[in-house]
Amino acid sequence: MRTEEITRITERVLARLDLVNSARERALAETRQITRLSANAVRAVHRGEFDQAEAMLEEARRIKDALTAHLVDYPSIYWSGYVQDAHKEFAEASLTLALVAGQPLPGPETLQVEDAVYLNALGEACGELRRHIMDVIRAGDLARAEAVLQVMDEIYGVLVQVDYPDAVTNGLRRTTDMVRGVLERTRGDLTLAVEHQKLSDALARARRAVGLSEASQ
């Protein structure tokens, strides 16, 4: 009888572990899809292909939401690092699209991600905003660069006020430190670009003045 009890109990245990393992395998596969789609969406954003980015993010959202529903009975997997990291990549890509394309900024409720994930994603989106700023500086659109820098500054101002333990914010302090460094470098790059533009404008005015003076003689 004792042997039958052990067999009966362990069979139930093994059946449950089999379900957990299947859920884990699905989560590993689908979080990779979410991460890949999110990364490709960010690249599309930087190319100005906003419709394509939206389509990729919609597919990533569909996968994410279905996986979240599947993991309701497996909270240990839902809260695992790789699942939350995939959510962060999705949120970062969604925020990058909204900020660059001038769309309404989605909140964590809209994206259906945890608050700590959202804040970290918002911070990491600043890295993509720096890339966008460098692109528009090269294109000569300094006004656009100034406007995006103000957005980065606003994000940093919000993140630096968050004062909770890392266990609550998933290491937001490190993200905030990264944002500060990115912001400082970007501000320096933009300042140099503005000064260079001023110098170029001054030289152009001087050449025009010399040309007018010579023409009047």
Summary of the structure (lengths in Angstrom):
residues: 217
radius of gyration: 25.0
end to end distance: 118.3
largest distance: 118.3
contacts: 647
relative contact order: 0.08
helix: 87%
strand: 0%
